[in-house]
Amino acid sequence: MPHESFNWIEQICLYIVVSFVLLVLSLLCTPLNTLFKWSEPLKRRRALGLYAFMYATIHVIIFADLDFGLAWSTLIKPTVYPPRMPERL
């Protein structure tokens, strides 16, 4: 059986999905408490939010490393100074 190489794209997509799910779960804690008077999610809300932030940060670092070689100036420059669309003549 041939050894398959590690797929970075799938790994990055996994970080995106996990981060999004954790963020949604942390945002659902208050409505669960309000609607169903279930207080247990409120105890876990902060941890879920911190885990979502951690996964999102890991995603950004992996993206910056693989796509830009950790050249933060190359990554930040288009964000701070977005390219302008040329005006039509």
N, C-alpha and C positions, 0 to 999 in steps of 0.2 A: 504494500500500500504506500503510495507516494506521500511524502510529508508536505502538507500545505503550508505556505508562508503566512505569516501574521498579517491580517488585513487591518490597516490603520483606519481606513474609512469607516468600517463597521464599528471599531472601538470608539471613534469620535462620535458617531451617531448614537451609540449606547450612552455616552456621557450626556448628550443633549436630551435624550428621552428620560433618563433617570433624573436629571436636573429639573426638567419640566414637571414630571410626576411629583417630585418632592415639593416643588413650589406650589402646585395645585393642592396637594394635600395640606400644606401649611396654611393655605388660604381658605380651605374648607373647614378648618377647626372651629372658627367662630359661628358660622351658620349651623354646624352640627349641634353646637351647644345651644344656640337660640331655638332651633326648631324642635330638637328632640330632648333637650335638657340633659345632654350627655356631656359631662365635664372632663372625661378622660382625655379627649383630643387637645384640650387647652393646656394640659400638662406637657404635651409633646410638641406643641406648636413651635416653640423657639428652636428645638433641636431639628425639626424638619426644615425650618427656614435656613438654619446654619448649614445643614447638609446640602440643601439646594444651592446655596452660595458656594460651598466647597466644590461641588461637582461642576458648576458653571465656571469657576476659576480654573479648575483643572482643564476643562474644555478649551478655554481661551489660551492657556499656556501651551497645550499640545498644538492647537491651531497656529499659534505664533511660532512655535518651534518648527513644525513641519512645513508650513507655507512660507515663512519669512526668515527662518534661521535665527529666531530671537532678535532680529533687527527691529527693535521697538520703534525707532524713528520711521522706518519704512511702513510700519503698521499704523502708527498714530497720525502721520502726515495726511493721508487721505481722509481721515476722520475729522481732523481739526480744520483742514483746508480742502473741502471737497472740490473736485474738478467742476469747472463751469461748463455748461452746455454752450456750444457756439451759437451765436445769434444768426438767424436766417437773413439772407440778403434780400 
